[in-house]
Amino acid sequence: MQLFARFLSCLSLFSGIFAITVAKPSSGFPHGSWLVLEPWMLPAEWVVMGGESCNDCSHAFAEAYPDTVDEIFNKHWSTWFTQKDVNKLSSYGINTVRIPLGYWIVEPLVNRATEFYPRGGIKQLKRGLRQLKAAGISVILDHHALPGVQTPNQSFTGRCTSDVKFYTEKNYHRALVWTAVMTALSHLDPDFGSVFAVEAVNEPIANASQTPGYGDFQRNFVKVVRAVEISLGIINVDDSGRGFDLSYPTQTNILSAIASLLDAALGGSDVGKALADAAPIISEVTTEYGIGDVLGGAAAPLMAPLVTNFMDINWQNNNPANPAEAAVGPQAYDNHLYYSFGGVADANENAYLESICNLDRVQADAALGNKPLWFGEWGLSTQFSATDEFLRKWADAQKRAYSVGAGWIFWNFKVEKSTAAGDLARQWSYFEGVERGYFTKDPAQMHDVHVCDSFITKG
């Protein structure tokens, strides 16, 4: 009890203890439309699956096909991302992938009476992670679709609706339980061995006045990650900040022990409640997949603390919470930039190049403590009909801008090539971009290192 009563004070010491270089995603991309399906990226397959043009996407599909949805989606998961894709990633020199996940991959979090999602995703995630690990490719687990929906009218949330309910006590709690489960698996399951970061929330609402409690959630997210790591012996702390051996409670499940102790020590805190609810889920998953008991089992914990990851402070406006204030140990920040959605630059080649060549987001974030920063989503899409010549410049200029920070992750590794998809792959598929010559095969290279010379206006 005394150990965990000191838990919160220990947290303040961690920043001085960690001497870790955050893994650098110098080049990579998300595995979009794999475990969180977005029909616009595979319109022909979506129809073959039995889908229709709808607002609720996967959620509505699962409700419409309750008896066959798991089988149908398992086929999609098995074929959308394969060993052939991993081989191509390796041949193109990609070192990092960001895997979008829905909260429903932790199946006990789903209320099956009102929420409808396919089951079996965790098995496919393990398969994909195992393949990526064998290829030496690092992984960010991205909580892309949150319980209750974090952003209105977006298919990437798993339910395209204006009824946003993530920013509530109930759904913050479910997200923290998800976090505890993913943290434990990342350390205990050898298949998760290439996971180095977990992202808290993909693209929350930009207006901070519409995300009440989000700052508290950021702090609790980090505390949950570190609490699990304390329980697994990955982090040791003493009063002087030099480290000491934790005295584990002699119980059969270490997460149950830490949950009960934290809950008492912290007065029924959000962190303690999340750990208490996560413990039986972790036990169930580790037993089902033979990972080993959480305490003293066959699986030895992976010893490097995870990098906690947030969308950067400048993603939001209207006095947002600063995620840097939540940092305890290694932490990194994420920004996304799509010119095709408007509001960034005038819709012409010169305006695009002048804007990207003078981009100062890395510097602006660093001034507020949000570093390292990587660009976790971007694309070649434009508001105008772009020539092949321009797309080569556009690829170079964006890579140049994003490499000022910790690197870039292009959206997406591929999209469907079909009559229904038209020429979608031309500006949304990295594989297609390499084949057409927009991207250099070596992601660290550029066609023209001087692409920005005539557009730079800032000193």
The 8 nearest C-alpha neighbors of each residue, nearest first, counted from 0:
[[1, 2, 3, 260, 4, 264, 263, 261],
 [0, 2, 4, 3, 5, 264, 6, 260],
 [3, 1, 0, 5, 4, 6, 246, 245],
 [4, 2, 6, 5, 0, 1, 261, 264],
 [3, 5, 264, 1, 6, 2, 0, 265],
 [6, 4, 3, 8, 2, 7, 9, 1],
 [7, 5, 3, 9, 4, 8, 10, 2],
 [8, 6, 10, 9, 5, 11, 4, 3],
 [7, 9, 10, 5, 6, 11, 12, 4],
 [10, 8, 6, 7, 12, 11, 5, 236],
 [9, 11, 7, 12, 8, 13, 6, 327],
 [10, 12, 9, 13, 8, 14, 327, 7],
 [13, 11, 10, 9, 14, 15, 240, 16],
 [14, 12, 16, 15, 10, 328, 11, 327],
 [13, 15, 328, 327, 16, 12, 17, 11],
 [14, 16, 13, 12, 17, 240, 18, 328],
 [17, 15, 13, 14, 18, 240, 12, 241],
 [16, 18, 328, 19, 14, 15, 13, 329],
 [19, 17, 16, 20, 15, 329, 328, 14],
 [20, 18, 17, 21, 329, 328, 303, 22],
 [19, 21, 22, 18, 329, 23, 17, 306],
 [20, 22, 19, 23, 329, 306, 331, 330],
 [23, 21, 20, 24, 195, 306, 137, 196],
 [22, 24, 25, 405, 21, 406, 373, 95],
 [25, 23, 406, 95, 26, 405, 407, 22],
 [26, 24, 406, 23, 407, 405, 27, 402],
 [27, 25, 407, 24, 93, 408, 406, 94],
 [28, 26, 408, 95, 93, 96, 94, 409],
 [27, 29, 408, 409, 96, 410, 412, 411],
 [30, 28, 97, 31, 96, 98, 411, 410],
 [29, 31, 98, 33, 97, 412, 99, 32],
 [30, 32, 29, 33, 411, 99, 35, 98],
 [31, 33, 36, 37, 35, 34, 30, 40],
 [32, 34, 31, 35, 36, 76, 30, 79],
 [33, 35, 36, 100, 32, 76, 120, 99],
 [36, 34, 32, 33, 100, 101, 99, 37],
 [35, 37, 32, 33, 34, 38, 57, 31],
 [36, 38, 32, 39, 40, 154, 155, 35],
 [39, 37, 40, 41, 42, 45, 36, 56],
 [40, 38, 42, 41, 37, 420, 45, 154],
 [39, 41, 38, 414, 37, 415, 42, 32],
 [40, 42, 415, 38, 44, 39, 43, 45],
 [43, 41, 45, 39, 38, 44, 419, 420],
 [44, 42, 46, 45, 419, 41, 47, 417],
 [45, 43, 47, 46, 41, 42, 48, 415],
 [44, 46, 48, 42, 50, 43, 47, 38],
 [45, 47, 50, 49, 43, 48, 44, 51],
 [48, 46, 44, 49, 45, 43, 50, 42],
 [47, 49, 45, 46, 50, 44, 71, 72],
 [50, 48, 46, 47, 45, 51, 60, 44],
 [51, 49, 46, 45, 48, 60, 52, 47],
 [50, 52, 53, 46, 49, 45, 56, 60],
 [53, 51, 50, 54, 56, 38, 46, 55],
 [54, 52, 55, 51, 56, 59, 50, 159],
 [53, 55, 159, 56, 160, 52, 158, 154],
 [54, 56, 158, 159, 59, 58, 53, 57],
 [57, 55, 59, 58, 54, 53, 60, 158],
 [58, 56, 60, 59, 157, 61, 55, 116],
 [57, 59, 115, 61, 60, 55, 56, 116],
 [58, 60, 62, 55, 56, 61, 57, 63],
 [61, 59, 57, 63, 62, 58, 64, 56],
 [60, 62, 64, 115, 116, 58, 63, 59],
 [61, 63, 59, 60, 115, 65, 64, 58],
 [62, 64, 60, 61, 65, 59, 68, 58],
 [65, 63, 61, 68, 67, 66, 62, 60],
 [66, 64, 61, 62, 68, 67, 63, 69],
 [67, 65, 64, 68, 69, 70, 61, 63],
 [66, 68, 70, 69, 64, 65, 71, 61],
 [67, 69, 71, 64, 61, 70, 65, 117],
 [70, 68, 117, 72, 118, 71, 67, 73],
 [69, 71, 73, 67, 68, 72, 74, 117],
 [72, 70, 68, 74, 73, 69, 67, 48],
 [71, 73, 75, 74, 69, 70, 68, 76],
 [74, 72, 76, 70, 75, 71, 69, 77],
 [73, 75, 77, 72, 71, 76, 78, 70],
 [74, 76, 72, 78, 73, 77, 79, 71],
 [77, 75, 73, 74, 79, 78, 33, 72],
 [78, 76, 74, 75, 73, 79, 80, 81],
 [77, 79, 75, 80, 76, 81, 74, 73],
 [80, 78, 76, 75, 77, 33, 81, 32],
 [79, 81, 78, 84, 77, 76, 33, 82],
 [82, 80, 83, 84, 78, 79, 85, 77],
 [81, 83, 85, 84, 86, 130, 80, 127],
 [82, 84, 86, 81, 85, 87, 80, 88],
 [85, 83, 87, 81, 82, 86, 88, 80],
 [86, 84, 82, 88, 87, 83, 89, 131],
 [87, 85, 83, 89, 84, 88, 82, 90],
 [86, 88, 90, 84, 89, 85, 91, 83],
 [89, 87, 85, 91, 93, 86, 90, 84],
 [88, 90, 86, 92, 87, 91, 93, 85],
 [89, 91, 87, 88, 92, 86, 93, 440],
 [92, 90, 88, 89, 440, 93, 441, 87],
 [93, 91, 89, 90, 441, 94, 88, 442],
 [92, 94, 27, 88, 91, 26, 89, 95],
 [93, 95, 136, 137, 27, 26, 92, 24],
 [96, 94, 137, 27, 24, 136, 138, 93],
 [97, 95, 138, 28, 27, 29, 98, 139],
 [96, 98, 29, 139, 138, 140, 28, 30],
 [97, 99, 30, 140, 29, 141, 139, 96],
 [100, 98, 141, 143, 142, 35, 31, 97],
 [101, 99, 142, 143, 141, 35, 34, 98],
 [100, 102, 144, 103, 143, 104, 142, 35],
 [101, 103, 104, 145, 146, 105, 144, 100],
 [104, 102, 105, 106, 101, 109, 108, 116],
 [103, 105, 106, 102, 120, 121, 101, 100],
 [106, 104, 103, 107, 108, 102, 177, 121],
 [105, 107, 103, 108, 104, 109, 118, 102],
 [108, 106, 109, 105, 280, 110, 103, 104],
 [109, 107, 106, 105, 103, 173, 110, 102],
 [108, 110, 107, 106, 111, 103, 114, 105],
 [111, 109, 114, 112, 113, 108, 107, 115],
 [110, 112, 114, 113, 109, 115, 116, 108],
 [111, 113, 110, 114, 115, 109, 62, 116],
 [112, 114, 111, 110, 115, 109, 62, 58],
 [115, 113, 111, 110, 112, 109, 116, 58],
 [114, 116, 58, 61, 62, 111, 113, 117],
 [115, 117, 61, 58, 118, 114, 57, 103],
 [118, 116, 69, 68, 61, 72, 119, 115],
 [117, 119, 69, 120, 116, 106, 104, 103],
 [118, 120, 121, 122, 117, 69, 123, 73],
 [119, 121, 123, 122, 104, 118, 124, 34],
 [120, 122, 124, 123, 119, 104, 125, 105],
 [123, 121, 125, 120, 124, 119, 126, 288],
 [122, 124, 126, 120, 125, 121, 127, 76],
 [125, 123, 121, 127, 126, 122, 128, 120],
 [126, 124, 128, 122, 123, 127, 190, 129],
 [125, 127, 123, 129, 124, 128, 122, 130],
 [128, 126, 130, 124, 129, 125, 123, 131],
 [129, 127, 131, 125, 130, 126, 190, 132],
 [128, 130, 190, 132, 126, 127, 131, 125],
 [131, 129, 127, 133, 128, 132, 126, 134],
 [132, 130, 128, 134, 136, 133, 129, 127],
 [131, 133, 135, 129, 193, 134, 130, 136],
 [132, 134, 130, 131, 135, 129, 136, 128],
 [133, 135, 131, 132, 136, 130, 89, 85],
 [136, 134, 132, 133, 131, 137, 94, 193],
 [135, 137, 94, 131, 95, 134, 132, 138],
 [138, 136, 95, 193, 194, 94, 96, 135],
 [139, 137, 194, 96, 95, 193, 97, 195],
 [138, 140, 97, 196, 197, 194, 141, 98],
 [141, 139, 197, 98, 97, 198, 196, 138],
 [140, 142, 198, 99, 143, 98, 100, 197],
 [143, 141, 100, 200, 199, 198, 144, 201],
 [142, 144, 201, 99, 100, 141, 101, 200],
 [143, 145, 156, 101, 157, 142, 102, 155],
 [144, 146, 148, 102, 149, 147, 101, 143],
 [147, 145, 148, 170, 165, 102, 174, 173],
 [146, 148, 165, 164, 145, 163, 170, 149],
 [149, 147, 165, 163, 145, 146, 156, 150],
 [150, 148, 165, 203, 145, 163, 147, 204],
 [149, 151, 204, 203, 148, 163, 153, 152],
 [152, 150, 161, 160, 153, 163, 162, 159],
 [151, 153, 159, 160, 161, 154, 150, 54],
 [154, 152, 159, 155, 151, 156, 150, 160],
 [153, 155, 159, 156, 157, 37, 158, 56],
 [154, 156, 153, 157, 37, 144, 35, 143],
 [157, 155, 144, 154, 158, 148, 153, 143],
 [158, 156, 155, 154, 144, 57, 58, 159],
 [159, 157, 55, 156, 58, 160, 154, 56],
 [158, 160, 152, 55, 154, 153, 54, 157],
 [161, 159, 152, 162, 151, 158, 55, 54],
 [160, 162, 151, 152, 163, 159, 150, 153],
 [161, 163, 160, 164, 151, 148, 147, 152],
 [164, 162, 148, 161, 151, 149, 165, 147],
 [165, 163, 147, 166, 148, 167, 162, 149],
 [164, 166, 147, 149, 170, 148, 167, 146],
 [167, 165, 164, 210, 211, 171, 212, 170],
 [168, 166, 169, 170, 165, 171, 164, 212],
 [167, 169, 171, 170, 172, 166, 212, 165],
 [170, 168, 172, 167, 171, 173, 165, 166],
 [169, 171, 173, 172, 165, 167, 146, 168],
 [170, 172, 174, 168, 173, 169, 167, 175],
 [171, 173, 170, 175, 169, 174, 168, 273],
 [172, 174, 170, 176, 175, 171, 177, 169],
 [173, 175, 177, 171, 172, 176, 170, 178],
 [176, 174, 178, 172, 177, 173, 273, 220],
 [175, 177, 273, 173, 179, 277, 178, 174],
 [178, 176, 174, 180, 175, 179, 181, 173],
 [177, 179, 175, 181, 176, 180, 182, 174],
 [180, 178, 182, 176, 177, 181, 223, 183],
 [179, 181, 177, 183, 178, 182, 281, 277],
 [182, 180, 184, 178, 183, 179, 185, 177],
 [181, 183, 185, 179, 180, 184, 178, 224],
 [182, 184, 180, 186, 185, 181, 187, 179],
 [185, 183, 187, 181, 188, 186, 182, 180],
 [184, 186, 191, 182, 183, 187, 181, 188],
 [187, 185, 301, 300, 184, 183, 188, 182],
 [186, 188, 300, 184, 298, 185, 183, 299],
 [187, 189, 184, 190, 191, 290, 185, 186],
 [190, 188, 192, 191, 187, 298, 186, 185],
 [189, 191, 129, 188, 192, 125, 128, 132],
 [192, 190, 185, 189, 188, 194, 193, 128],
 [191, 193, 189, 190, 194, 132, 185, 188],
 [192, 194, 137, 132, 191, 138, 195, 136],
 [195, 193, 138, 191, 192, 139, 196, 137],
 [194, 196, 305, 138, 306, 139, 193, 137],
 [197, 195, 306, 139, 305, 307, 194, 140],
 [196, 198, 140, 307, 139, 308, 141, 199],
 [197, 199, 308, 141, 309, 142, 200, 140],
 [198, 200, 309, 142, 308, 197, 201, 141],
 [201, 199, 142, 198, 143, 202, 203, 309],
 [200, 202, 143, 203, 142, 310, 141, 199],
 [201, 203, 200, 204, 310, 150, 205, 149],
 [204, 202, 149, 150, 201, 205, 200, 210],
 [203, 205, 150, 206, 202, 210, 149, 207],
 [204, 206, 315, 316, 207, 203, 314, 202],
 [207, 205, 316, 208, 204, 209, 315, 317],
 [208, 206, 319, 210, 209, 317, 316, 315],
 [207, 209, 206, 210, 317, 211, 318, 319],
 [210, 208, 207, 206, 211, 204, 205, 166],
 [209, 211, 207, 208, 213, 166, 212, 204],
 [212, 210, 213, 209, 166, 208, 207, 167],
 [211, 213, 215, 214, 216, 210, 166, 167],
 [214, 212, 216, 215, 211, 210, 217, 166],
 [213, 215, 320, 217, 216, 212, 218, 322],
 [216, 214, 218, 212, 217, 213, 219, 220],
 [215, 217, 213, 219, 214, 218, 220, 212],
 [218, 216, 220, 214, 215, 219, 325, 213],
 [219, 217, 325, 215, 216, 221, 220, 222],
 [218, 220, 222, 216, 221, 217, 223, 270],
 [221, 219, 217, 223, 218, 222, 216, 175],
 [220, 222, 224, 219, 218, 223, 225, 217],
 [221, 223, 219, 225, 224, 220, 226, 218],
 [222, 224, 226, 220, 221, 225, 270, 219],
 [225, 223, 221, 227, 222, 226, 182, 179],
 [224, 226, 228, 222, 227, 223, 229, 221],
 [227, 225, 229, 223, 228, 224, 222, 230],
 [226, 228, 230, 225, 229, 224, 223, 231],
 [227, 229, 225, 231, 233, 226, 230, 234],
 [230, 228, 234, 226, 232, 227, 231, 233],
 [229, 231, 227, 228, 232, 226, 253, 257],
 [232, 230, 228, 229, 233, 227, 300, 253],
 [233, 231, 229, 234, 230, 228, 235, 245],
 [232, 234, 228, 302, 231, 229, 235, 304],
 [235, 233, 229, 232, 228, 236, 304, 225],
 [234, 236, 242, 243, 244, 245, 232, 229],
 [237, 235, 242, 243, 240, 241, 234, 9],
 [238, 236, 242, 240, 243, 239, 241, 235],
 [237, 239, 240, 236, 9, 241, 242, 12],
 [238, 240, 237, 241, 242, 236, 12, 243],
 [239, 241, 237, 238, 12, 242, 236, 16],
 [242, 240, 239, 237, 236, 243, 16, 238],
 [241, 243, 236, 237, 235, 240, 244, 239],
 [244, 242, 237, 235, 236, 245, 241, 240],
 [245, 243, 235, 246, 242, 236, 232, 237],
 [244, 246, 247, 243, 235, 232, 229, 236],
 [247, 245, 244, 248, 2, 249, 243, 232],
 [246, 248, 245, 249, 253, 230, 250, 256],
 [247, 249, 250, 256, 246, 253, 257, 251],
 [250, 248, 247, 251, 253, 256, 252, 246],
 [251, 249, 252, 248, 253, 256, 255, 247],
 [252, 250, 253, 294, 249, 255, 256, 293],
 [251, 253, 255, 250, 254, 294, 293, 256],
 [252, 254, 256, 255, 294, 257, 230, 250],
 [255, 253, 257, 256, 278, 252, 258, 230],
 [256, 254, 258, 252, 253, 278, 257, 275],
 [257, 255, 253, 254, 258, 259, 260, 250],
 [256, 258, 254, 260, 259, 255, 261, 253],
 [257, 259, 275, 274, 255, 261, 271, 256],
 [260, 258, 262, 256, 261, 257, 255, 263],
 [261, 259, 257, 263, 262, 258, 0, 264],
 [262, 260, 264, 271, 258, 263, 259, 265],
 [261, 263, 271, 267, 259, 260, 265, 264],
 [262, 264, 260, 266, 261, 265, 267, 259],
 [265, 263, 4, 261, 266, 262, 260, 3],
 [266, 264, 268, 262, 263, 261, 267, 4],
 [265, 267, 263, 268, 264, 262, 261, 271],
 [266, 268, 262, 265, 263, 271, 272, 269],
 [269, 267, 271, 270, 265, 266, 262, 272],
 [268, 270, 272, 271, 273, 267, 172, 219],
 [271, 269, 273, 268, 272, 223, 219, 274],
 [270, 272, 262, 261, 274, 268, 258, 273],
 [273, 271, 275, 269, 274, 270, 268, 276],
 [272, 274, 176, 270, 276, 275, 271, 175],
 [275, 273, 277, 258, 271, 276, 272, 278],
 [274, 276, 258, 272, 273, 277, 278, 271],
 [277, 275, 273, 274, 278, 272, 176, 279],
 [276, 278, 274, 176, 280, 275, 279, 273],
 [277, 279, 281, 254, 280, 255, 275, 276],
 [280, 278, 282, 281, 277, 283, 276, 255],
 [281, 279, 283, 277, 282, 278, 284, 107],
 [280, 282, 284, 278, 283, 279, 180, 285],
 [281, 283, 279, 285, 280, 284, 286, 278],
 [284, 282, 280, 286, 281, 285, 287, 279],
 [285, 283, 287, 281, 286, 282, 288, 280],
 [284, 286, 290, 282, 288, 287, 283, 289],
 [287, 285, 289, 283, 284, 288, 282, 290],
 [286, 288, 284, 285, 289, 283, 290, 282],
 [287, 289, 285, 286, 290, 284, 291, 122],
 [290, 288, 286, 291, 287, 285, 284, 292],
 [289, 291, 285, 288, 188, 298, 286, 292],
 [292, 290, 296, 297, 289, 298, 285, 293],
 [293, 291, 296, 294, 295, 285, 290, 297],
 [292, 294, 296, 252, 291, 295, 253, 282],
 [295, 293, 292, 296, 252, 253, 251, 231],
 [294, 296, 292, 293, 297, 298, 299, 291],
 [297, 295, 292, 291, 298, 294, 293, 299],
 [296, 298, 291, 299, 295, 290, 292, 289],
 [297, 299, 291, 296, 187, 290, 300, 188],
 [298, 300, 187, 297, 301, 296, 186, 295],
 [301, 299, 187, 186, 302, 298, 231, 233],
 [302, 300, 186, 303, 299, 187, 192, 185],
 [301, 303, 233, 300, 304, 186, 232, 234],
 [302, 304, 301, 305, 233, 195, 186, 19],
 [305, 303, 302, 306, 233, 228, 234, 329],
 [306, 304, 196, 195, 307, 303, 329, 197],
 [305, 307, 196, 330, 329, 195, 308, 197],
 [306, 308, 330, 197, 196, 305, 198, 331],
 [307, 309, 198, 331, 332, 330, 197, 199],
 [310, 308, 332, 198, 199, 311, 333, 200],
 [309, 311, 333, 332, 334, 314, 312, 202],
 [312, 310, 332, 313, 314, 333, 309, 334],
 [313, 311, 321, 314, 315, 322, 319, 310],
 [314, 312, 315, 311, 316, 364, 319, 363],
 [313, 315, 312, 311, 205, 310, 334, 316],
 [316, 314, 205, 313, 206, 207, 319, 312],
 [315, 317, 206, 318, 207, 319, 205, 313],
 [316, 318, 207, 319, 206, 208, 315, 205],
 [317, 319, 316, 207, 320, 208, 315, 206],
 [320, 318, 207, 316, 317, 315, 321, 312],
 [319, 321, 214, 322, 318, 312, 213, 207],
 [320, 322, 312, 323, 324, 319, 214, 325],
 [323, 321, 324, 325, 320, 312, 217, 309],
 [324, 322, 326, 325, 321, 368, 369, 367],
 [325, 323, 322, 326, 321, 218, 320, 368],
 [326, 324, 218, 322, 323, 217, 327, 221],
 [327, 325, 323, 324, 328, 330, 221, 322],
 [328, 326, 14, 13, 10, 325, 221, 329],
 [327, 329, 14, 13, 17, 326, 330, 306],
 [330, 328, 306, 21, 307, 19, 327, 17],
 [329, 331, 307, 306, 308, 326, 328, 332],
 [332, 330, 308, 371, 372, 370, 307, 306],
 [333, 331, 372, 309, 311, 308, 310, 369],
 [332, 334, 310, 373, 311, 374, 372, 375],
 [333, 335, 374, 310, 375, 311, 373, 336],
 [336, 334, 376, 374, 375, 377, 337, 333],
 [335, 337, 377, 376, 338, 334, 374, 378],
 [338, 336, 377, 339, 340, 378, 335, 380],
 [337, 339, 340, 341, 343, 381, 336, 344],
 [340, 338, 381, 382, 341, 380, 337, 383],
 [339, 341, 338, 337, 342, 382, 381, 343],
 [342, 340, 339, 343, 338, 344, 382, 337],
 [341, 343, 344, 340, 338, 345, 339, 337],
 [342, 344, 341, 338, 345, 354, 337, 340],
 [345, 343, 351, 350, 342, 346, 354, 341],
 [344, 346, 350, 347, 351, 343, 342, 341],
 [345, 347, 382, 383, 344, 350, 348, 351],
 [348, 346, 350, 349, 345, 351, 383, 382],
 [347, 349, 351, 350, 352, 346, 389, 385],
 [350, 348, 352, 351, 347, 353, 454, 354],
 [349, 351, 353, 352, 347, 348, 345, 344],
 [352, 350, 354, 348, 349, 353, 344, 355],
 [353, 351, 349, 355, 354, 350, 356, 348],
 [354, 352, 454, 350, 356, 351, 355, 349],
 [353, 355, 351, 352, 357, 356, 350, 358],
 [354, 356, 358, 352, 357, 353, 351, 397],
 [355, 357, 353, 451, 354, 358, 352, 455],
 [358, 356, 355, 354, 455, 359, 353, 457],
 [357, 359, 355, 356, 360, 354, 400, 361],
 [360, 358, 362, 361, 363, 357, 400, 364],
 [361, 359, 363, 362, 358, 364, 313, 365],
 [360, 362, 364, 359, 363, 404, 365, 372],
 [361, 363, 365, 359, 360, 364, 366, 404],
 [364, 362, 360, 366, 365, 361, 359, 367],
 [365, 363, 369, 367, 361, 366, 362, 360],
 [364, 366, 368, 369, 362, 370, 367, 363],
 [367, 365, 363, 364, 368, 362, 369, 370],
 [368, 366, 365, 364, 369, 363, 323, 321],
 [367, 369, 365, 366, 323, 370, 364, 324],
 [370, 368, 364, 365, 367, 323, 332, 311],
 [371, 369, 372, 365, 368, 331, 332, 364],
 [370, 372, 331, 405, 332, 369, 404, 373],
 [373, 371, 332, 370, 405, 404, 333, 331],
 [372, 374, 405, 406, 333, 407, 404, 375],
 [375, 373, 407, 334, 335, 333, 376, 408],
 [374, 376, 408, 333, 335, 373, 407, 334],
 [377, 375, 335, 410, 409, 408, 374, 336],
 [378, 376, 336, 409, 337, 410, 335, 375],
 [377, 379, 380, 410, 409, 427, 337, 426],
 [378, 380, 426, 427, 381, 394, 393, 390],
 [379, 381, 426, 339, 378, 427, 338, 382],
 [382, 380, 339, 383, 338, 379, 385, 384],
 [383, 381, 339, 346, 384, 380, 338, 340],
 [382, 384, 381, 385, 346, 347, 339, 348],
 [385, 383, 386, 382, 381, 347, 380, 346],
 [386, 384, 383, 389, 390, 387, 381, 348],
 [387, 385, 389, 388, 390, 384, 391, 383],
 [386, 388, 390, 389, 391, 385, 437, 435],
 [389, 387, 386, 391, 390, 392, 437, 385],
 [388, 390, 392, 386, 391, 387, 393, 385],
 [391, 389, 393, 387, 392, 388, 437, 394],
 [390, 392, 437, 394, 389, 388, 393, 395],
 [393, 391, 389, 395, 390, 394, 396, 450],
 [394, 392, 390, 396, 391, 395, 389, 397],
 [393, 395, 391, 397, 392, 396, 390, 398],
 [396, 394, 392, 398, 393, 397, 445, 399],
 [397, 395, 399, 393, 398, 394, 392, 400],
 [396, 398, 400, 399, 394, 395, 401, 393],
 [399, 397, 395, 401, 400, 396, 402, 394],
 [398, 400, 396, 397, 402, 401, 395, 403],
 [401, 399, 397, 398, 402, 403, 396, 356],
 [400, 402, 398, 403, 406, 399, 404, 407],
 [401, 403, 406, 404, 399, 400, 398, 405],
 [404, 402, 401, 400, 405, 399, 361, 406],
 [405, 403, 402, 372, 406, 401, 361, 373],
 [406, 404, 373, 372, 23, 371, 25, 402],
 [407, 405, 25, 402, 373, 24, 404, 401],
 [406, 408, 374, 26, 373, 25, 401, 375],
 [407, 409, 28, 27, 375, 376, 26, 374],
 [410, 408, 28, 377, 376, 411, 378, 27],
 [411, 409, 376, 377, 28, 378, 29, 412],
 [410, 412, 413, 428, 409, 29, 28, 427],
 [411, 413, 429, 428, 28, 430, 410, 30],
 [414, 412, 428, 411, 430, 429, 415, 424],
 [415, 413, 40, 428, 424, 41, 416, 427],
 [414, 416, 41, 417, 40, 420, 424, 413],
 [415, 417, 420, 424, 414, 418, 421, 423],
 [418, 416, 420, 419, 415, 421, 43, 422],
 [417, 419, 421, 420, 416, 43, 422, 42],
 [418, 420, 417, 421, 43, 42, 416, 41],
 [421, 419, 417, 418, 423, 416, 42, 422],
 [420, 422, 418, 419, 423, 417, 416, 424],
 [421, 423, 424, 425, 420, 416, 426, 417],
 [424, 422, 425, 421, 420, 427, 426, 414],
 [425, 423, 428, 427, 422, 426, 414, 431],
 [424, 426, 423, 422, 427, 431, 428, 432],
 [425, 427, 379, 380, 424, 428, 423, 378],
 [426, 428, 424, 411, 425, 378, 423, 379],
 [429, 427, 413, 424, 431, 411, 430, 412],
 [430, 428, 432, 412, 431, 413, 411, 433],
 [431, 429, 433, 428, 432, 413, 412, 434],
 [430, 432, 434, 428, 429, 433, 435, 425],
 [431, 433, 429, 437, 435, 430, 434, 438],
 [434, 432, 438, 436, 430, 431, 435, 437],
 [433, 435, 431, 436, 432, 430, 437, 438],
 [436, 434, 432, 433, 437, 431, 438, 425],
 [435, 437, 433, 438, 434, 432, 439, 391],
 [438, 436, 391, 432, 435, 390, 433, 394],
 [439, 437, 433, 436, 432, 394, 440, 391],
 [438, 440, 441, 442, 445, 444, 433, 436],
 [439, 441, 91, 433, 442, 438, 92, 444],
 [440, 442, 439, 443, 444, 92, 91, 438],
 [443, 441, 444, 440, 439, 26, 92, 91],
 [444, 442, 441, 445, 26, 25, 439, 92],
 [443, 445, 442, 441, 439, 446, 440, 448],
 [446, 444, 447, 395, 448, 439, 443, 438],
 [445, 447, 448, 439, 395, 444, 391, 392],
 [448, 446, 449, 445, 450, 395, 392, 444],
 [447, 449, 450, 445, 446, 395, 451, 399],
 [448, 450, 452, 447, 451, 453, 446, 396],
 [451, 449, 447, 448, 452, 396, 392, 395],
 [452, 450, 454, 449, 356, 453, 455, 396],
 [453, 451, 449, 454, 450, 455, 356, 448],
 [452, 454, 451, 455, 450, 449, 456, 353],
 [455, 453, 353, 451, 452, 456, 356, 352],
 [456, 454, 457, 356, 357, 452, 453, 451],
 [455, 457, 454, 458, 357, 353, 356, 453],
 [458, 456, 455, 357, 356, 454, 358, 359],
 [457, 456, 455, 357, 359, 356, 454, 358]]
